[in-house]
Amino acid sequence: MQERIQKYFRIGTISAVSFPLVKPADIIKKLAADDFFDFIEFEHISCSDDIPHIRRFLAQGHLSASYSAHWVVLAKKMNPNDLDEERRKEAETALLEALEEASVLSAAHFTFLAGRFSVGQEEKGLIQLEKTVSAVCRQAAALGIQVELELFDYDLDKCSLLGPAPLAAAFAARMREQVSNFGLMADLSHFPATRENARFILRTLRSYLTHFHMGNIVVEPGLPAYGDLHPHFGFPHSVNDVAELAEFLSLLREEGFFCEEHPYPLTFEVRPQADEDPEIVLSNAKRTLQRAWSLLKD
């Protein structure tokens, strides 16, 4: 493609994943100065003094932002589909508090993931998840924020209820009957973990996808970076590189996701491993995307 990919997508990265040891305000300032990006994902800001600076960096950089509330589920170990109603309500409350922080930080998107599930209790879990997502969406609608559930593996690492594409599509259809600001996020690096290919996932979820991640994964147990660790593209024994990303982009075009008027967020999720330099790992991601984009026919 001769046109820049930014014509069709808002290219971003997950700040805390790309730079795990850097202060959030410093990461966002660095990314705001890089005109390759016009979208940033960040999570909870532990130092409230940083919030005015982050708001200023986003505004000065003309950047859109997404708030990731994955930490509520992963770090705080709360489950939005907990079968115990009191524990589910605790997760809902924590997500609503995170949503308020997202609003203060001027985020336009709010993402989280479903919790772990009990085998044989999937439908009960979906009913619990529906309660939580409905409450978050209704509050988010009042704040002008889009809510998105990211799809994860269900039996490899995160063991999330959502999960398989057909189940996610059925759940999204139920949610769209209640609220209009709900969508799903598909992550290229999670496709191998669910043993579903990109074409199947994009077609199954076509009506509900509002956000995309690009990343890599190692799926063979015992190898370095195995699981949901998002190594750089081309990492030894990993799944995704230029060819897979080019196929993903081609399928996004085929399914009608190239949108000039309202570009979809398309975000890197790449994490430096061991002693890797985060700047180089992020540059790897940019190069991989640019090469994959160049392989698309006009």
TORZANU-577388 format. One record per residue (C-alpha): x, y, z negated; residue in three letters. Coordinates in steps of 0.25 Angstrom, whole numbers, padded with zeros to 4 digits, always signed. Layout:
XYZala;...
This chain:
+0000+0000+0000met;+0005+0014+0004gln;-0004+0021-0006glu;+0000+0022-0021arg;-0007+0012-0029ile;-0011+0023-0038gln;-0021+0027-0028lys;-0029+0015-0032tyr;-0025+0012-0046phe;-0021+0019-0059arg;-0008+0013-0062ile;-0004+0011-0076gly;+0003+0003-0087thr;+0001-0001-0101ile;+0010+0008-0109ser;+0012-0001-0121ala;+0015-0013-0113val;+0024-0006-0103ser;+0032+0001-0115phe;+0029-0007-0127pro;+0040+0000-0136leu;+0037+0014-0132val;+0028+0024-0140lys;+0014+0025-0132pro;+0015+0040-0130ala;+0029+0039-0124asp;+0024+0028-0115ile;+0012+0035-0110ile;+0021+0048-0108lys;+0031+0039-0100lys;+0020+0033-0091leu;+0013+0047-0089ala;+0025+0052-0083ala;+0026+0040-0073asp;+0017+0044-0061asp;+0016+0029-0057phe;+0006+0028-0068phe;-0008+0034-0070asp;-0014+0025-0080phe;-0009+0021-0094ile;-0014+0010-0104glu;-0010+0012-0118phe;-0015+0006-0132glu;-0017+0011-0146his;-0008+0023-0149ile;-0003+0021-0164ser;+0002+0035-0165cys;-0009+0045-0165ser;+0001+0056-0162asp;+0003+0050-0149asp;-0011+0052-0144ile;-0011+0066-0139pro;+0002+0064-0132his;-0003+0052-0125ile;-0016+0060-0121arg;-0007+0071-0115arg;+0002+0061-0108phe;-0010+0054-0101leu;-0016+0068-0097ala;-0003+0074-0092gln;+0000+0061-0084gly;-0014+0061-0078his;-0015+0046-0083leu;-0027+0037-0086ser;-0026+0028-0098ala;-0031+0015-0104ser;-0031+0011-0118tyr;-0028-0003-0121ser;-0035-0009-0133ala;-0029-0022-0132his;-0021-0020-0145trp;-0035-0021-0152val;-0036-0035-0147val;-0021-0039-0147leu;-0014-0032-0158ala;-0026-0030-0168lys;-0031-0044-0164lys;-0045-0040-0163met;-0055-0047-0154asn;-0066-0040-0147pro;-0073-0053-0144asn;-0071-0059-0158asp;-0082-0069-0162leu;-0082-0063-0176asp;-0091-0051-0175glu;-0084-0043-0185glu;-0070-0045-0179arg;-0076-0041-0165arg;-0081-0028-0171lys;-0067-0025-0177glu;-0062-0027-0163ala;-0072-0018-0157glu;-0070-0007-0167thr;-0055-0008-0164ala;-0057-0007-0149leu;-0067+0005-0152leu;-0056+0012-0160glu;-0046+0010-0149ala;-0056+0015-0139leu;-0056+0028-0147glu;-0041+0029-0146glu;-0042+0026-0131ala;-0052+0038-0129ser;-0042+0047-0137val;-0031+0043-0128leu;-0039+0047-0116ser;-0039+0032-0111ala;-0050+0030-0100ala;-0049+0014-0101his;-0049+0005-0114phe;-0045-0009-0112thr;-0044-0021-0122phe;-0045-0036-0120leu;-0055-0047-0126ala;-0050-0055-0138gly;-0047-0069-0139arg;-0059-0079-0138phe;-0063-0092-0145ser;-0063-0104-0135val;-0078-0107-0133gly;-0083-0094-0138gln;-0080-0086-0126glu;-0095-0081-0124glu;-0096-0077-0138lys;-0083-0069-0137gly;-0088-0062-0124leu;-0101-0058-0132ile;-0091-0052-0143gln;-0082-0045-0133leu;-0095-0039-0126glu;-0098-0032-0139lys;-0085-0026-0141thr;-0083-0022-0126val;-0097-0016-0126ser;-0094-0007-0139ala;-0080-0003-0133val;-0086+0001-0119cys;-0098+0009-0125arg;-0088+0017-0133gln;-0078+0018-0122ala;-0090+0023-0113ala;-0092+0035-0122ala;-0077+0038-0121leu;-0076+0037-0106gly;-0067+0024-0107ile;-0067+0012-0098gln;-0066-0001-0106val;-0058-0013-0100glu;-0056-0027-0105leu;-0043-0033-0100glu;-0043-0048-0096leu;-0033-0057-0102phe;-0029-0072-0103asp;-0039-0081-0111tyr;-0029-0092-0114asp;-0015-0088-0112leu;-0011-0076-0121asp;-0022-0066-0125lys;-0033-0077-0124cys;-0043-0066-0121ser;-0058-0069-0119leu;-0057-0060-0106leu;-0051-0068-0100gly;-0055-0075-0087pro;-0061-0066-0076ala;-0074-0073-0075pro;-0077-0071-0090leu;-0072-0057-0089ala;-0081-0053-0077ala;-0093-0059-0085ala;-0090-0051-0097phe;-0088-0038-0089ala;-0101-0040-0082ala;-0108-0041-0096arg;-0101-0028-0100met;-0104-0020-0088arg;-0119-0023-0091glu;-0117-0015-0104gln;-0106-0004-0101val;-0100+0002-0088ser;-0086+0005-0094asn;-0081-0009-0095phe;-0071-0016-0086gly;-0060-0027-0086leu;-0045-0026-0084met;-0038-0036-0076ala;-0023-0039-0078asp;-0015-0045-0067leu;-0006-0051-0077ser;-0017-0058-0084his;-0022-0065-0072phe;-0013-0077-0073pro;-0016-0079-0087ala;-0031-0081-0084thr;-0027-0090-0073arg;-0036-0081-0063glu;-0030-0074-0051asn;-0031-0060-0047ala;-0041-0061-0036arg;-0051-0069-0045phe;-0050-0060-0057ile;-0052-0047-0048leu;-0064-0053-0041arg;-0070-0058-0053thr;-0069-0045-0061leu;-0070-0036-0049arg;-0082-0028-0055ser;-0076-0026-0069tyr;-0061-0023-0067leu;-0057-0009-0071thr;-0042-0010-0074his;-0030-0018-0070phe;-0017-0023-0076his;-0005-0027-0068met;+0005-0036-0075gly;+0013-0049-0076asn;+0012-0062-0084ile;+0020-0075-0087val;+0010-0086-0089val;+0020-0098-0092glu;+0021-0101-0107pro;+0035-0100-0112gly;+0040-0090-0102leu;+0045-0076-0106pro;+0033-0066-0106ala;+0023-0077-0106tyr;+0008-0072-0108gly;+0003-0058-0109asp;+0016-0051-0109leu;+0015-0044-0096his;+0030-0045-0091pro;+0035-0037-0079his;+0031-0041-0065phe;+0041-0052-0060gly;+0044-0056-0074phe;+0050-0071-0073pro;+0039-0082-0072his;+0028-0071-0072ser;+0016-0071-0063val;+0015-0057-0057asn;+0024-0049-0048asp;+0023-0041-0035val;+0015-0051-0027ala;+0004-0053-0038glu;+0003-0038-0041leu;+0001-0036-0026ala;-0010-0046-0025glu;-0017-0040-0037phe;-0017-0026-0030leu;-0022-0033-0017ser;-0033-0039-0025leu;-0037-0026-0032leu;-0038-0020-0018arg;-0046-0031-0013glu;-0056-0030-0025glu;-0058-0015-0023gly;-0049-0010-0035phe;-0042+0000-0026phe;-0049+0012-0030cys;-0045+0027-0027glu;-0056+0034-0034glu;-0055+0027-0047his;-0042+0019-0048pro;-0041+0007-0057tyr;-0031+0006-0068pro;-0020-0004-0064leu;-0010-0005-0075thr;+0003-0012-0078phe;+0005-0021-0090glu;+0019-0025-0090val;+0027-0027-0103arg;+0043-0027-0104pro;+0047-0040-0109gln;+0059-0042-0119ala;+0070-0032-0116asp;+0063-0027-0103glu;+0063-0012-0101asp;+0049-0007-0100pro;+0052+0004-0090glu;+0058-0007-0080ile;+0046-0016-0083val;+0036-0005-0079leu;+0044-0001-0067ser;+0043-0016-0063asn;+0028-0015-0064ala;+0028-0002-0055lys;+0037-0009-0044arg;+0029-0021-0044thr;+0016-0013-0042leu;+0022-0005-0031gln;+0027-0017-0024arg;+0014-0024-0025ala;+0007-0012-0020trp;+0016-0010-0008ser;+0012-0024-0004leu;-0003-0021-0002leu;-0007-0018+0012lys;-0013-0005+0015asp;
